[in-house]
Amino acid sequence: MDKHLQELITREEKRQENTLTLIPSENYASRAVREAVGSVLSNKYSEGYPGRRYYQGNDLVDEVERLAIERAKKLFNVPHANVQPYSGSPANSAVLFALCEPGDTIMGMELASGGHLTHGQPKITFSGKYFRSVQFGVEGDGTIDYKKVQALAKAEKPRVIIIGTTAYPLALDWKLFGEIADSVGAYLVADIAHVVGLIIGNVYPSPFPYAHIVTTTTHKTLRGPRGAMIMVTEKGLGKYGKLGEDIDRAVFPGLQGGPHNNTTAGIAQALFEADTPEFKKYAKQVVANAKVLAQALQEGSSLARRPLARLKLIGGGTESHLMLVDLRPNGLSGNVVAEALEKARIVCNKNSIPGDTSPFYPSGIRLGTPAVTTRGMGETEMTKIAEWIIKAVGEVENEKLPEDKDGKQAFLKEFKVRIKGNKVLQEIAGKVKDLCQKFPVP
Ligand SMILES: *Cc1c(COP(=O)(O)O)cnc(C)c1O
């Protein structure tokens, strides 16, 4: 292998081993999943579906794809599954193209409130440009006002309501979303990219009885390869018998060419792993860990410098795998805190919170527990991590971003260099490294 490339990959492997991944969309796939993804299946072209391919030589690929489809159908108890979408965004694109004509109305939750770009974000995404997009947000306290959602649906009569979250810590009321969609004759598409693993573990509400279509990525809490699935529910087939065929045609030839068979094999392996008691145990621990982390952050730490001793969470805590820290009471931006935490080997992301206007300079950070739970960490470790986070935030409590845009950029550049020498952050980094060594990545 090219030495330079080999070195970069090895260094990334070390980075993953020696840091705490608190980015809620990230995880560690098993060696078996990674071997499937790196296998010779990637050499094969297989446009079409099992038994209906445009190329010869696909008998074994057909078996691999059938395995993935059957496992998805069994695990989620659905009549139809498509495992070919290249990733979550293409899966949502295919669904919207299957259900809508250009210019039709779609409805979703705005990005700044924890929705996804593909749920109709105006101007910059296909979903906001090719369709007439109407969106709702969360209230000031971070919760959804379902009455407002109902009123918007009634006024706008969307053809599709697409719901799923990337930064909403609380449980969604899928039954209500189903009733709202039914009341206006809309399709309800549930995008469970973040929470699919929690739904398998019965620790997060399931949309399957209420949605017509469910999309999910396979690389987040599911711990599979980067990929996605689209599932049609009993209710979806009941609304219109050919929904499964429409979805398949929208994926191929509507949007994609040849499926990534290596990824399909990785999905089959991930679904095999997910259909075990160990997986359910992991899912339960993910939520238990998130609750402990959230509580410890809110209670604060005796280690922290005054006046900052506790952190404020949007929605008052979590009912899932993630939480959003509101840094406005600390006068801090997500950029500064995320950068400081990275110096302490704690890797998270800056994130918009309700009311933010700039996604590049948001006032929050997002934290999640799937990856650290996969490493085997539990409540004791979460309490320690919370103390380190609070201590790190305390170290930067006077680091306010300037008002103007150029000033912000210059400040962050200088800040990044300057905090390399921060003794407290270095000390935390050392402790994080010790902890990481006790909990090896798979
Ligand atoms: C991650 C995510 C996606 C997009 O998945 P990609 O694989 O990054 O394209 C879509 N919807 C939701 C809710 C997500 O969290």
PDBQT file of the ligand as one rigid body, heavy atoms in Angstrom, charges set to zero:
ROOT
HETATM    1  C1  LIG A 501     -27.369  11.360   9.276  1.00  0.00    +0.000 C 
HETATM    2  C2  LIG A 501     -28.750  11.663   8.860  1.00  0.00    +0.000 A 
HETATM    3  C3  LIG A 501     -29.110  11.676   7.508  1.00  0.00    +0.000 A 
HETATM    4  C4  LIG A 501     -28.127  11.628   6.381  1.00  0.00    +0.000 C 
HETATM    5  O1  LIG A 501     -27.302  10.595   6.281  1.00  0.00    +0.000 OA
HETATM    6  P1  LIG A 501     -25.960  10.668   5.390  1.00  0.00    +0.000 P 
HETATM    7  O2  LIG A 501     -25.567   9.260   5.349  1.00  0.00    +0.000 OA
HETATM    8  O3  LIG A 501     -25.036  11.584   6.106  1.00  0.00    +0.000 OA
HETATM    9  O4  LIG A 501     -26.349  11.199   4.044  1.00  0.00    +0.000 OA
HETATM   10  C5  LIG A 501     -30.439  11.873   7.209  1.00  0.00    +0.000 A 
HETATM   11  N1  LIG A 501     -31.362  12.055   8.166  1.00  0.00    +0.000 NA
HETATM   12  C6  LIG A 501     -31.052  12.075   9.468  1.00  0.00    +0.000 A 
HETATM   13  C7  LIG A 501     -32.128  12.283  10.492  1.00  0.00    +0.000 C 
HETATM   14  C8  LIG A 501     -29.724  11.890   9.859  1.00  0.00    +0.000 A 
HETATM   15  O5  LIG A 501     -29.412  11.931  11.154  1.00  0.00    +0.000 OA
ENDROOT
TORSDOF 0
